[in-house]
Amino acid sequence: MEKSYYNSYLEIDMKIIKDNIAIIRKHLLPEQNYIPVIKSNAYGTGLIKMGQFFQNNMNMPLIAVAQIYEGIQLRENNVNQCEILVMSGVPSASVDAGIQYNLQINVSNEKIALEVSKAAQKRNITAKIHIMIETGLNRIGVKYGEELEKLVKYIKVLGNLEINGVFTHFATAGVEGNDYTLEQFELFKSAVKQLKSYGIRPQYIHARNSAASTWLHDDFCTHIRCGALHLGYNGLPNTSNPLGTKEALTWRSYITNIRTIKPGESVGYSRFFKPDKIAKVAIISTGSGDGLFRPLGTSFAPVLVNGVKTKFIGSDMDQFYINVTDIDCDLDDEVTLFGKDKTSDMVLSPVEGALIVGQARSTMHAYITDRVQRIYLNE
């Protein structure tokens, strides 16, 4: 659709993403590679577009998503030359569709193993699967030792299954050098060695996510698996950037109203903002319904207006309120919610707002809905 149809737009700089991947690869061993995770609409950047980009422009052998639905969307939009891993738990009812669309399913229990085997036998194929190792997050996965041995034996009896990958996920990788992460990694390595003792040689062995990839270096895994790192966000507990990647996203909206608020008056639901002196308030027609995380407005998170850093002072589903007292601005001026300011050299990272509201530092952009236009730069 035309840009004029939207109240805000998200710019995704594809050259920065490509450059970031090159930077990341410099920190890997020559034999290691990158698995892009594009779950949750590619962290807000557009599932189809990013899937096609990673297949056609970056020649990624494997792309990871979280749900069968996401994998099917990719397959139906010509992402057919690379393998697709569904990382999260899969309902039994979705397994047959996953195999139909040649997706690799995370098999971490006997029930799903049986369903995948049945779907593969029906098509007279061997389905490639991944096994997730439970090392301490206690979400999904199978534990090293007796649990893993039992599952592997069951998989071998079922037939029509090939263990193509093995992975785990860290609970505390956002803390550099964290002992718990290192303990998880040792458990994972033990589980992989256990698989290899059964004659299994997975093509994909991966544990490091975006945060872990900045500090945990190893020669054990074949790949790293990241969703935010190529976008420039590493998940560390501050704005540090040890790899030197650049942030690739900018989200801007427009001022649709400006009001002068006197003491005794108020702004927003529940009279959220009550100035103690005359204040000028700008309204943007972008809100939580567009994916602008609502607590940003009620936590006085930062925003850029014409090169000046100011604060949100309220929020609702369709509009946010901004304090523009002493800021030269007018109707239709563009407001930078995060990223590069249009009128200056200033850059506002979404990490700043995430730290204020206690959200995941690398996924604030994942909330952005389809009410926001995506503009892809430097394709």
MARTI-156136 format. One record per residue (C-alpha): x, y, z; residue in three letters. Coordinates in nm, 3 decimals. Layout:
{atom {X Y Z} 'ALA'}
...
//
This chain:
{atom {0.000 0.000 0.000} 'MET'}
{atom {0.096 0.364 -0.038} 'GLU'}
{atom {0.281 0.534 0.245} 'LYS'}
{atom {-0.003 0.785 0.272} 'SER'}
{atom {-0.236 0.507 0.386} 'TYR'}
{atom {-0.049 0.460 0.715} 'TYR'}
{atom {-0.013 0.655 1.038} 'ASN'}
{atom {0.346 0.536 1.089} 'SER'}
{atom {0.620 0.347 0.909} 'TYR'}
{atom {0.908 0.118 0.999} 'LEU'}
{atom {1.225 0.148 0.793} 'GLU'}
{atom {1.437 -0.167 0.765} 'ILE'}
{atom {1.784 -0.105 0.624} 'ASP'}
{atom {1.876 -0.425 0.441} 'MET'}
{atom {2.235 -0.319 0.380} 'LYS'}
{atom {2.290 -0.275 0.753} 'ILE'}
{atom {2.148 -0.624 0.813} 'ILE'}
{atom {2.378 -0.769 0.549} 'LYS'}
{atom {2.677 -0.583 0.695} 'ASP'}
{atom {2.585 -0.700 1.046} 'ASN'}
{atom {2.585 -1.063 0.935} 'ILE'}
{atom {2.930 -1.012 0.783} 'ALA'}
{atom {3.050 -0.867 1.115} 'ILE'}
{atom {2.898 -1.157 1.309} 'ILE'}
{atom {3.059 -1.415 1.081} 'ARG'}
{atom {3.400 -1.263 1.148} 'LYS'}
{atom {3.354 -1.369 1.511} 'HIS'}
{atom {3.275 -1.729 1.414} 'LEU'}
{atom {3.509 -2.006 1.315} 'LEU'}
{atom {3.536 -2.061 0.938} 'PRO'}
{atom {3.338 -2.384 0.962} 'GLU'}
{atom {3.056 -2.227 1.165} 'GLN'}
{atom {2.752 -2.059 1.012} 'ASN'}
{atom {2.450 -1.847 1.098} 'TYR'}
{atom {2.086 -1.949 1.147} 'ILE'}
{atom {1.851 -1.648 1.122} 'PRO'}
{atom {1.545 -1.670 1.346} 'VAL'}
{atom {1.248 -1.489 1.189} 'ILE'}
{atom {0.969 -1.584 1.426} 'LYS'}
{atom {0.701 -1.333 1.530} 'SER'}
{atom {0.687 -1.170 1.187} 'ASN'}
{atom {1.069 -1.162 1.180} 'ALA'}
{atom {1.073 -0.961 1.502} 'TYR'}
{atom {0.837 -0.710 1.343} 'GLY'}
{atom {1.033 -0.664 1.020} 'THR'}
{atom {0.813 -0.882 0.797} 'GLY'}
{atom {0.827 -1.261 0.782} 'LEU'}
{atom {0.791 -1.308 0.405} 'ILE'}
{atom {1.028 -1.032 0.302} 'LYS'}
{atom {1.296 -1.140 0.546} 'MET'}
{atom {1.257 -1.508 0.460} 'GLY'}
{atom {1.304 -1.430 0.092} 'GLN'}
{atom {1.601 -1.207 0.173} 'PHE'}
{atom {1.782 -1.471 0.377} 'PHE'}
{atom {1.717 -1.735 0.111} 'GLN'}
{atom {1.785 -1.533 -0.203} 'ASN'}
{atom {2.042 -1.276 -0.090} 'ASN'}
{atom {2.224 -1.445 0.196} 'MET'}
{atom {2.203 -1.811 0.086} 'ASN'}
{atom {2.114 -1.931 0.435} 'MET'}
{atom {2.082 -2.312 0.443} 'PRO'}
{atom {1.840 -2.306 0.739} 'LEU'}
{atom {1.587 -2.051 0.864} 'ILE'}
{atom {1.419 -2.089 1.204} 'ALA'}
{atom {1.063 -1.997 1.302} 'VAL'}
{atom {0.852 -2.071 1.608} 'ALA'}
{atom {0.527 -2.207 1.464} 'GLN'}
{atom {0.407 -2.430 1.181} 'ILE'}
{atom {0.196 -2.141 1.053} 'TYR'}
{atom {0.506 -1.927 0.999} 'GLU'}
{atom {0.683 -2.204 0.810} 'GLY'}
{atom {0.383 -2.257 0.582} 'ILE'}
{atom {0.368 -1.884 0.507} 'GLN'}
{atom {0.729 -1.899 0.394} 'LEU'}
{atom {0.679 -2.206 0.179} 'ARG'}
{atom {0.371 -2.054 0.013} 'GLU'}
{atom {0.574 -1.744 -0.071} 'ASN'}
{atom {0.859 -1.917 -0.257} 'ASN'}
{atom {1.095 -1.979 0.034} 'VAL'}
{atom {1.160 -2.333 -0.086} 'ASN'}
{atom {1.535 -2.353 -0.137} 'GLN'}
{atom {1.635 -2.364 0.229} 'CYS'}
{atom {1.543 -2.581 0.523} 'GLU'}
{atom {1.300 -2.442 0.781} 'ILE'}
{atom {1.312 -2.537 1.148} 'LEU'}
{atom {1.009 -2.499 1.376} 'VAL'}
{atom {1.173 -2.445 1.714} 'MET'}
{atom {0.881 -2.428 1.957} 'SER'}
{atom {0.647 -2.697 2.079} 'GLY'}
{atom {0.404 -2.814 1.809} 'VAL'}
{atom {0.044 -2.923 1.874} 'PRO'}
{atom {-0.022 -3.272 1.741} 'SER'}
{atom {-0.294 -3.138 1.511} 'ALA'}
{atom {-0.035 -2.924 1.327} 'SER'}
{atom {0.225 -3.195 1.265} 'VAL'}
{atom {0.081 -3.335 0.941} 'ASP'}
{atom {0.071 -2.989 0.782} 'ALA'}
{atom {0.429 -2.930 0.889} 'GLY'}
{atom {0.550 -3.244 0.716} 'ILE'}
{atom {0.337 -3.167 0.411} 'GLN'}
{atom {0.524 -2.836 0.376} 'TYR'}
{atom {0.865 -2.993 0.437} 'ASN'}
{atom {0.930 -2.830 0.773} 'LEU'}
{atom {1.170 -2.970 1.031} 'GLN'}
{atom {0.989 -3.010 1.360} 'ILE'}
{atom {1.134 -2.994 1.708} 'ASN'}
{atom {1.073 -3.341 1.852} 'VAL'}
{atom {1.118 -3.353 2.228} 'SER'}
{atom {0.871 -3.619 2.334} 'ASN'}
{atom {0.740 -3.955 2.213} 'GLU'}
{atom {0.393 -3.829 2.120} 'LYS'}
{atom {0.524 -3.575 1.869} 'ILE'}
{atom {0.781 -3.826 1.741} 'ALA'}
{atom {0.496 -4.066 1.668} 'LEU'}
{atom {0.289 -3.801 1.489} 'GLU'}
{atom {0.585 -3.693 1.273} 'VAL'}
{atom {0.666 -4.054 1.189} 'SER'}
{atom {0.305 -4.125 1.088} 'LYS'}
{atom {0.294 -3.814 0.868} 'ALA'}
{atom {0.622 -3.915 0.703} 'ALA'}
{atom {0.511 -4.274 0.647} 'GLN'}
{atom {0.190 -4.152 0.486} 'LYS'}
{atom {0.402 -3.969 0.227} 'ARG'}
{atom {0.668 -4.242 0.204} 'ASN'}
{atom {0.944 -4.000 0.304} 'ILE'}
{atom {1.201 -3.962 0.580} 'THR'}
{atom {1.127 -3.650 0.783} 'ALA'}
{atom {1.418 -3.450 0.917} 'LYS'}
{atom {1.373 -3.347 1.279} 'ILE'}
{atom {1.559 -3.155 1.548} 'HIS'}
{atom {1.583 -3.252 1.914} 'ILE'}
{atom {1.583 -2.978 2.175} 'MET'}
{atom {1.785 -3.053 2.486} 'ILE'}
{atom {1.644 -2.928 2.815} 'GLU'}
{atom {1.938 -2.778 3.006} 'THR'}
{atom {1.775 -2.544 3.256} 'GLY'}
{atom {1.513 -2.320 3.096} 'LEU'}
{atom {1.251 -2.588 3.171} 'ASN'}
{atom {1.026 -2.493 2.884} 'ARG'}
{atom {1.040 -2.769 2.622} 'ILE'}
{atom {1.302 -3.030 2.551} 'GLY'}
{atom {1.444 -3.363 2.664} 'VAL'}
{atom {1.705 -3.403 2.936} 'LYS'}
{atom {2.049 -3.550 2.892} 'TYR'}
{atom {2.084 -3.908 3.011} 'GLY'}
{atom {1.799 -4.154 3.053} 'GLU'}
{atom {1.532 -3.928 2.899} 'GLU'}
{atom {1.734 -3.870 2.584} 'LEU'}
{atom {1.828 -4.235 2.552} 'GLU'}
{atom {1.464 -4.341 2.576} 'LYS'}
{atom {1.353 -4.088 2.313} 'LEU'}
{atom {1.628 -4.180 2.067} 'VAL'}
{atom {1.547 -4.552 2.097} 'LYS'}
{atom {1.181 -4.477 2.035} 'TYR'}
{atom {1.264 -4.264 1.729} 'ILE'}
{atom {1.472 -4.547 1.584} 'LYS'}
{atom {1.190 -4.796 1.632} 'VAL'}
{atom {0.937 -4.566 1.464} 'LEU'}
{atom {1.135 -4.520 1.146} 'GLY'}
{atom {1.099 -4.254 0.875} 'ASN'}
{atom {1.279 -4.002 1.098} 'LEU'}
{atom {1.625 -3.850 1.067} 'GLU'}
{atom {1.774 -3.644 1.350} 'ILE'}
{atom {1.912 -3.354 1.150} 'ASN'}
{atom {1.976 -3.109 1.434} 'GLY'}
{atom {2.011 -3.067 1.807} 'VAL'}
{atom {1.984 -2.746 2.006} 'PHE'}
{atom {1.916 -2.584 2.340} 'THR'}
{atom {1.821 -2.241 2.470} 'HIS'}
{atom {1.984 -2.043 2.748} 'PHE'}
{atom {1.800 -1.885 3.041} 'ALA'}
{atom {2.052 -1.619 3.146} 'THR'}
{atom {2.271 -1.551 2.842} 'ALA'}
{atom {2.205 -1.176 2.870} 'GLY'}
{atom {2.455 -1.165 3.157} 'VAL'}
{atom {2.808 -1.190 3.019} 'GLU'}
{atom {3.007 -1.480 3.163} 'GLY'}
{atom {2.706 -1.609 3.355} 'ASN'}
{atom {2.782 -1.934 3.540} 'ASP'}
{atom {2.435 -2.078 3.481} 'TYR'}
{atom {2.471 -2.032 3.105} 'THR'}
{atom {2.806 -2.208 3.116} 'LEU'}
{atom {2.648 -2.493 3.315} 'GLU'}
{atom {2.371 -2.520 3.056} 'GLN'}
{atom {2.626 -2.531 2.777} 'PHE'}
{atom {2.818 -2.815 2.943} 'GLU'}
{atom {2.494 -3.014 2.979} 'LEU'}
{atom {2.420 -2.951 2.612} 'PHE'}
{atom {2.762 -3.072 2.504} 'LYS'}
{atom {2.714 -3.388 2.710} 'SER'}
{atom {2.381 -3.450 2.538} 'ALA'}
{atom {2.531 -3.404 2.191} 'VAL'}
{atom {2.811 -3.646 2.278} 'LYS'}
{atom {2.545 -3.890 2.395} 'GLN'}
{atom {2.370 -3.862 2.058} 'LEU'}
{atom {2.696 -3.918 1.876} 'LYS'}
{atom {2.758 -4.232 2.084} 'SER'}
{atom {2.443 -4.371 1.923} 'TYR'}
{atom {2.587 -4.305 1.577} 'GLY'}
{atom {2.387 -3.984 1.524} 'ILE'}
{atom {2.573 -3.700 1.352} 'ARG'}
{atom {2.345 -3.394 1.340} 'PRO'}
{atom {2.410 -3.145 1.062} 'GLN'}
{atom {2.300 -2.857 1.284} 'TYR'}
{atom {2.430 -2.818 1.640} 'ILE'}
{atom {2.333 -2.480 1.787} 'HIS'}
{atom {2.300 -2.321 2.128} 'ALA'}
{atom {2.409 -1.957 2.116} 'ARG'}
{atom {2.132 -1.699 2.080} 'ASN'}
{atom {2.182 -1.325 2.014} 'SER'}
{atom {2.307 -1.244 2.363} 'ALA'}
{atom {2.530 -1.550 2.403} 'ALA'}
{atom {2.685 -1.491 2.061} 'SER'}
{atom {2.844 -1.170 2.186} 'THR'}
{atom {3.053 -1.336 2.457} 'TRP'}
{atom {3.031 -1.716 2.455} 'LEU'}
{atom {3.284 -1.853 2.207} 'HIS'}
{atom {3.309 -2.222 2.126} 'ASP'}
{atom {3.440 -2.470 1.874} 'ASP'}
{atom {3.174 -2.728 1.956} 'PHE'}
{atom {2.864 -2.604 1.773} 'CYS'}
{atom {2.820 -2.588 1.397} 'THR'}
{atom {2.596 -2.277 1.400} 'HIS'}
{atom {2.473 -1.985 1.608} 'ILE'}
{atom {2.100 -1.907 1.609} 'ARG'}
{atom {1.994 -1.542 1.636} 'CYS'}
{atom {1.684 -1.335 1.577} 'GLY'}
{atom {1.782 -0.987 1.689} 'ALA'}
{atom {2.160 -0.981 1.642} 'LEU'}
{atom {2.150 -0.920 1.267} 'HIS'}
{atom {1.909 -0.631 1.335} 'LEU'}
{atom {2.170 -0.475 1.563} 'GLY'}
{atom {2.027 -0.571 1.901} 'TYR'}
{atom {2.220 -0.815 2.115} 'ASN'}
{atom {2.008 -0.866 2.428} 'GLY'}
{atom {2.275 -0.756 2.674} 'LEU'}
{atom {2.151 -0.571 2.985} 'PRO'}
{atom {2.263 -0.229 2.862} 'ASN'}
{atom {2.337 -0.054 2.535} 'THR'}
{atom {2.687 -0.199 2.499} 'SER'}
{atom {2.776 -0.337 2.157} 'ASN'}
{atom {3.085 -0.560 2.174} 'PRO'}
{atom {3.054 -0.681 1.814} 'LEU'}
{atom {3.013 -0.337 1.658} 'GLY'}
{atom {2.689 -0.413 1.473} 'THR'}
{atom {2.455 -0.128 1.378} 'LYS'}
{atom {2.084 -0.093 1.450} 'GLU'}
{atom {1.888 -0.144 1.128} 'ALA'}
{atom {1.540 -0.021 1.225} 'LEU'}
{atom {1.371 0.318 1.246} 'THR'}
{atom {1.006 0.374 1.339} 'TRP'}
{atom {0.844 0.713 1.277} 'ARG'}
{atom {0.496 0.857 1.321} 'SER'}
{atom {0.329 1.198 1.271} 'TYR'}
{atom {0.200 1.473 1.497} 'ILE'}
{atom {-0.176 1.500 1.447} 'THR'}
{atom {-0.262 1.749 1.721} 'ASN'}
{atom {-0.095 1.992 1.961} 'ILE'}
{atom {-0.260 2.118 2.279} 'ARG'}
{atom {-0.159 2.368 2.546} 'THR'}
{atom {-0.240 2.220 2.885} 'ILE'}
{atom {-0.280 2.445 3.190} 'LYS'}
{atom {-0.232 2.350 3.555} 'PRO'}
{atom {-0.553 2.188 3.674} 'GLY'}
{atom {-0.613 2.029 3.332} 'GLU'}
{atom {-0.507 1.678 3.242} 'SER'}
{atom {-0.410 1.451 2.955} 'VAL'}
{atom {-0.518 1.095 2.880} 'GLY'}
{atom {-0.729 0.829 3.045} 'TYR'}
{atom {-0.755 0.845 3.423} 'SER'}
{atom {-0.613 1.198 3.391} 'ARG'}
{atom {-0.266 1.045 3.371} 'PHE'}
{atom {-0.062 1.362 3.310} 'PHE'}
{atom {-0.134 1.671 3.519} 'LYS'}
{atom {0.119 1.951 3.462} 'PRO'}
{atom {0.215 2.184 3.746} 'ASP'}
{atom {0.286 2.457 3.489} 'LYS'}
{atom {0.174 2.530 3.135} 'ILE'}
{atom {0.277 2.244 2.906} 'ALA'}
{atom {0.256 2.182 2.533} 'LYS'}
{atom {0.146 1.832 2.438} 'VAL'}
{atom {0.167 1.668 2.095} 'ALA'}
{atom {-0.050 1.377 1.992} 'ILE'}
{atom {0.065 1.108 1.748} 'ILE'}
{atom {-0.192 0.874 1.595} 'SER'}
{atom {0.012 0.564 1.676} 'THR'}
{atom {-0.056 0.355 1.984} 'GLY'}
{atom {-0.055 0.011 2.139} 'SER'}
{atom {-0.277 -0.115 1.856} 'GLY'}
{atom {0.019 -0.048 1.627} 'ASP'}
{atom {0.257 -0.229 1.859} 'GLY'}
{atom {0.390 0.071 2.048} 'LEU'}
{atom {0.426 -0.092 2.389} 'PHE'}
{atom {0.170 0.083 2.608} 'ARG'}
{atom {0.380 0.108 2.928} 'PRO'}
{atom {0.627 0.325 2.734} 'LEU'}
{atom {0.370 0.603 2.755} 'GLY'}
{atom {0.304 0.560 3.124} 'THR'}
{atom {0.673 0.525 3.216} 'SER'}
{atom {0.787 0.851 3.053} 'PHE'}
{atom {1.005 0.667 2.802} 'ALA'}
{atom {1.215 0.871 2.555} 'PRO'}
{atom {1.110 0.984 2.207} 'VAL'}
{atom {1.266 1.221 1.948} 'LEU'}
{atom {1.083 1.526 1.815} 'VAL'}
{atom {1.271 1.734 1.557} 'ASN'}
{atom {1.608 1.640 1.697} 'GLY'}
{atom {1.509 1.694 2.061} 'VAL'}
{atom {1.486 1.409 2.308} 'LYS'}
{atom {1.172 1.433 2.517} 'THR'}
{atom {0.927 1.194 2.685} 'LYS'}
{atom {0.596 1.020 2.633} 'PHE'}
{atom {0.337 1.133 2.888} 'ILE'}
{atom {0.050 0.896 2.817} 'GLY'}
{atom {-0.075 0.624 2.589} 'SER'}
{atom {-0.378 0.440 2.458} 'ASP'}
{atom {-0.461 0.197 2.178} 'MET'}
{atom {-0.446 0.444 1.889} 'ASP'}
{atom {-0.255 0.746 2.018} 'GLN'}
{atom {0.041 0.843 2.235} 'PHE'}
{atom {0.100 1.175 2.409} 'TYR'}
{atom {0.434 1.356 2.402} 'ILE'}
{atom {0.565 1.648 2.607} 'ASN'}
{atom {0.680 1.907 2.350} 'VAL'}
{atom {0.705 2.204 2.582} 'THR'}
{atom {0.975 2.436 2.444} 'ASP'}
{atom {1.014 2.221 2.130} 'ILE'}
{atom {0.955 2.382 1.791} 'ASP'}
{atom {0.710 2.149 1.619} 'CYS'}
{atom {0.393 2.155 1.413} 'ASP'}
{atom {0.119 1.933 1.276} 'LEU'}
{atom {0.248 1.657 1.043} 'ASP'}
{atom {0.603 1.678 1.177} 'ASP'}
{atom {0.758 1.332 1.197} 'GLU'}
{atom {0.833 1.185 1.538} 'VAL'}
{atom {1.101 0.917 1.580} 'THR'}
{atom {0.977 0.643 1.810} 'LEU'}
{atom {1.316 0.474 1.777} 'PHE'}
{atom {1.600 0.479 1.528} 'GLY'}
{atom {1.742 0.770 1.328} 'LYS'}
{atom {1.586 1.112 1.372} 'ASP'}
{atom {1.486 1.259 1.036} 'LYS'}
{atom {1.596 1.615 1.113} 'THR'}
{atom {1.925 1.554 1.296} 'SER'}
{atom {2.205 1.305 1.354} 'ASP'}
{atom {2.046 1.176 1.673} 'MET'}
{atom {1.965 0.807 1.712} 'VAL'}
{atom {1.730 0.663 1.974} 'LEU'}
{atom {1.770 0.292 2.042} 'SER'}
{atom {1.460 0.090 2.136} 'PRO'}
{atom {1.682 -0.054 2.408} 'VAL'}
{atom {1.643 0.270 2.605} 'GLU'}
{atom {1.268 0.230 2.630} 'GLY'}
{atom {1.296 -0.142 2.695} 'ALA'}
{atom {1.523 -0.083 2.994} 'LEU'}
{atom {1.271 0.160 3.143} 'ILE'}
{atom {0.971 -0.072 3.113} 'VAL'}
{atom {1.158 -0.394 3.196} 'GLY'}
{atom {1.101 -0.564 2.862} 'GLN'}
{atom {1.328 -0.787 2.656} 'ALA'}
{atom {1.591 -0.551 2.523} 'ARG'}
{atom {1.607 -0.704 2.178} 'SER'}
{atom {1.238 -0.754 2.097} 'THR'}
{atom {1.050 -0.425 2.147} 'MET'}
{atom {1.007 -0.406 1.770} 'HIS'}
{atom {0.849 -0.753 1.761} 'ALA'}
{atom {0.522 -0.602 1.888} 'TYR'}
{atom {0.475 -0.385 1.576} 'ILE'}
{atom {0.152 -0.481 1.398} 'THR'}
{atom {0.044 -0.471 1.035} 'ASP'}
{atom {-0.106 -0.124 1.085} 'ARG'}
{atom {0.251 0.001 1.038} 'VAL'}
{atom {0.398 0.019 0.688} 'GLN'}
{atom {0.731 -0.158 0.632} 'ARG'}
{atom {0.978 0.024 0.406} 'ILE'}
{atom {1.286 -0.173 0.298} 'TYR'}
{atom {1.591 0.040 0.227} 'LEU'}
{atom {1.898 -0.052 0.021} 'ASN'}
{atom {1.755 -0.377 -0.110} 'GLU'}
//
